[in-house]
């Protein structure tokens, strides 16, 4: 039966590989090709222009603003999300201390878990609409309405160029935390309980438990979270599109690359130019992922 | 919502979902993915137009020689104008003439998403109402050879009076407003006037009249403010162009329509001219009376506030009344006022308004029945077609006299009155909105920055001049030119 094995394996692999090549690899390759043309998406005959689209990018203010914003997003959004999610996950799982010889979460942790996860269930569209109401610039906005009650002038959450990007980052964090609470909870629950119990018996407080036990044993999960959130930091399209003033404004203050790509492709129909931005974004994302995996590599702790 | 390209759309749930889907794709390999299958697809562009092959006999009644049994596909943007005018007026008229012709009617809110793949694949309809937030870039279509030159249409005999050419039955400037690269490719159908809209009932009650000069404008602003009403407002979130129209109108009033031509032609230093600076400075002064929060609102939100009596003057075009129909309270009477004069030496008097044809209808060059498309447009431009359009959509067309005898709404009546008062003093159109979309995007950004007080008029002019120079220097953007 040995010689029958190859057809069997090939038979099973061929279909998925073919689908992958057709629907994933080929569009990627085409994007690279289109980036070298002046294709407008309106005919089947693009003209080859070499690296023209890329040199044009160097002079594109909105493109650089978007790149800067991805930098800000990358520095702010993943750490904030991870720190908050870790804190919550810790409180939900071992924050209650020892009870009856077992580590427990704080009181009502099951309810909190559901509440934290809620934003994850909502579609980005819903989140966008929700925060439109929350951030509305006048006193009809939820936040500004509350501020008004306290006698504080309305804040231009999305219309103040210094504040707008941070407001949107806030939404991203709000939306992301729930998922990572669940992810970290799962990670924590896979840590043998007796490790905690032994430490607790030795007199370790919550602080020590967290930094000396939980964090090191959770490293792999954290790494995954970091890469995921980093990649998410290269997106932001939907929220910026819905929330920002004048699409990525005011004054380019909130624009992100996917939004610029979309505008360039479907505004003046410059698919070639937009693809060049897409290729740039592709390399940024890849570089980030590779760097992160490299930098955060550590020896595994066996347990 | 009628005025096509200009009308910012609310984001509907469906649009949102589509955009979400797009994010997933775009975030990865970028736009290339979106269009993945288009390049390398069937190269239909090489196929010659087939329709001409089986034409019908050319006659006075059938000047383009449409084959009587050729099917016709009509794609209508179903926005504020609806699609009833096509379904119930124009298509039946076409069928009356060619009973054997099967008409396929497609109504969509996403013109570009529906049609862009079809253009790339070579399967295009015969007539398109290219409007809405997601319309296709007409300049790009023309450059790709996808648009039919409409000279033949304008030179054809009119349906109502065969001794007249179609071009002589429409408002002056209509044909020229559809020029790309010096030829008429767009049939702009809806006649719009632009200016400051107000509630004449409210103004009467308060004893106010719209200001005639910018000095009066400021006095008026103080009065309105004291009465607890925002004197002037527009929505910065998606409708910055409502404000830049006003800036351009005022500049054109100071210097004359040549300014608009020079802006379109990317003339050197046009944004730094005195007229532009004076206009920008004058409007920025008025911007100071706006609440900062308006930058975060969309057009319908600000329009609603006007309907609630909280905003006195609102810059927009004549589609406004129809767009707000369901929100307008009893007793609210829309009226149009021209933009105030900036200087005593303005070339055009206060009464001058911008009035121009908009809402482009196009015939694809590589469709199956382009002759039928032309005939369809000719029928739209008949008195019966135009009248039916006005009845179904509440908007006046470019066909002169077609709306005579129809009972006009207060807003339309005031547009009529404003036009008669303006007489020959008409501020014409801008084409850069169709020609140079990236430049237009920049203008939106800088207009918000100016009107909400982040930059001065001089900075505004300098930045816009830089953007114009950049567009001019970009070899990948096909330059357009107009002389009228």
Contacts between the chains, C-beta under 8 A, distances in Angstrom:
chain1	res1	chain2	res2	distance
A	26	B	36	7.1
A	27	B	29	6.3
A	27	B	32	6.4
A	27	B	33	4.3
A	27	B	36	3.7
A	27	B	37	8.0
A	28	B	28	7.8
A	28	B	29	4.6
A	28	B	32	7.5
A	28	B	33	7.2
A	30	B	32	5.5
A	30	B	33	7.9
A	30	B	35	7.9
A	30	B	36	5.8
A	30	B	39	6.1
A	30	B	40	7.3
A	31	B	29	4.4
A	31	B	30	5.6
A	31	B	31	7.2
A	31	B	32	2.2
A	31	B	33	5.8
A	31	B	36	7.9
A	32	B	32	7.1
A	33	B	32	7.7
A	33	B	39	7.3
A	34	B	31	7.7
A	34	B	32	4.6
A	34	B	35	6.9
A	34	B	39	6.3
A	35	B	30	7.8
A	35	B	32	6.7
A	38	B	476	5.7
A	39	B	35	7.9
A	39	B	39	6.6
A	40	B	137	8.0
A	40	B	140	4.8
A	40	B	143	7.1
A	40	B	144	5.8
A	41	B	35	5.6
A	41	B	38	6.5
A	41	B	116	5.6
A	41	B	119	7.8
A	41	B	120	6.0
A	42	B	116	6.7
A	42	B	119	4.7
A	42	B	120	6.2
A	42	B	136	7.7
A	42	B	140	5.9
A	42	B	141	5.9
A	42	B	144	4.4
A	42	B	146	5.8
A	43	B	45	4.8
A	43	B	119	7.1
A	43	B	120	6.5
A	43	B	144	4.6
A	43	B	145	7.5
A	43	B	146	7.1
A	44	B	38	7.3
A	44	B	39	6.8
A	44	B	40	7.9
A	44	B	41	6.0
A	44	B	42	7.1
A	44	B	43	4.2
A	44	B	44	6.4
A	44	B	45	5.2
A	44	B	120	6.1
A	44	B	121	7.4
A	44	B	122	7.0
A	45	B	43	6.8
A	45	B	45	5.8
A	46	B	39	6.1
A	49	B	476	7.3
A	52	B	476	6.8
A	56	B	474	7.3
A	56	B	476	7.2
A	59	B	470	7.6
A	123	B	17	7.8
A	123	B	20	7.2
A	124	B	20	5.7
A	124	B	23	8.0
A	125	B	13	6.5
A	125	B	16	3.9
A	125	B	17	6.5
A	125	B	20	6.4
A	128	B	16	7.3
A	135	B	296	7.7
A	136	B	293	7.7
A	136	B	296	6.8
A	137	B	292	6.9
A	137	B	293	3.5
A	137	B	294	8.0
A	137	B	295	7.2
A	137	B	296	3.7
A	137	B	297	7.3
A	138	B	291	6.9
A	138	B	293	4.0
A	154	B	293	6.4
A	156	B	292	5.8
A	156	B	293	6.9
A	156	B	295	7.5
A	156	B	296	6.7
A	157	B	296	7.9
A	158	B	296	5.3
A	159	B	236	7.2
A	159	B	292	6.4
A	159	B	293	7.0
A	159	B	295	4.3
A	159	B	296	4.3
A	159	B	452	7.6
A	161	B	454	7.4
A	231	B	27	7.8
A	234	B	27	6.2
A	235	B	23	6.0
A	235	B	27	4.3
A	237	B	19	7.3
A	237	B	22	7.5
A	237	B	23	4.1
A	237	B	26	6.5
A	237	B	27	6.8
A	238	B	16	7.5
A	238	B	19	6.2
A	238	B	20	5.3
A	238	B	23	5.3
A	241	B	11	7.9
A	241	B	19	6.1
A	242	B	11	6.4
A	242	B	16	7.1
A	245	B	236	5.7
A	245	B	237	4.9
A	245	B	295	5.6
A	245	B	296	5.6
A	245	B	448	7.2
A	246	B	236	6.2
A	246	B	237	6.3
A	246	B	238	6.8
A	246	B	240	5.7
A	246	B	295	8.0
A	246	B	444	5.8
A	246	B	445	6.4
A	246	B	448	5.6
A	247	B	238	7.7
A	249	B	236	8.0
A	249	B	445	5.9
A	249	B	448	6.4
A	250	B	236	7.5
A	250	B	295	6.5
A	250	B	445	7.8
A	250	B	448	6.0
A	250	B	449	7.0
A	250	B	452	7.4
A	250	B	454	7.4
A	251	B	445	6.2
A	251	B	448	7.7
A	251	B	449	5.6
A	251	B	454	6.7
A	252	B	445	6.9
A	258	B	23	5.9
A	258	B	26	4.5
A	258	B	27	5.3
A	261	B	26	5.2
A	261	B	30	5.4
A	261	B	31	4.9
A	262	B	19	7.7
A	262	B	22	6.6
A	262	B	26	6.1
A	262	B	31	7.4
A	263	B	441	7.1
A	264	B	31	7.3
A	264	B	438	7.8
A	265	B	31	4.3
A	265	B	34	6.6
A	265	B	35	7.6
A	266	B	112	6.0
A	266	B	134	7.1
A	267	B	137	7.2
A	267	B	437	4.7
A	267	B	438	7.1
A	267	B	441	6.7
A	268	B	137	5.6
A	268	B	139	7.8
A	268	B	140	6.5
A	268	B	436	7.8
A	268	B	437	3.9
A	268	B	438	5.6
A	268	B	477	8.0
A	269	B	116	7.7
A	269	B	136	7.2
A	269	B	137	4.6
A	269	B	140	4.0
A	270	B	476	7.7
A	271	B	31	5.9
A	271	B	32	7.6
A	271	B	35	5.5
A	273	B	476	7.5
A	274	B	30	6.7
A	274	B	31	3.7
A	275	B	30	5.6
A	275	B	31	5.0
A	275	B	32	4.1
A	277	B	30	6.0
A	277	B	31	7.2
A	278	B	26	6.8
A	278	B	28	7.9
A	278	B	29	5.5
A	278	B	30	0.9
A	278	B	31	5.0
A	278	B	32	5.5
A	278	B	33	7.4
A	279	B	29	7.4
A	279	B	30	6.1
A	279	B	32	7.6
A	280	B	30	7.9
A	281	B	27	7.3
A	281	B	30	5.6
A	282	B	28	6.8
A	282	B	29	5.3
A	282	B	30	6.3
A	285	B	27	7.8
A	285	B	28	7.6
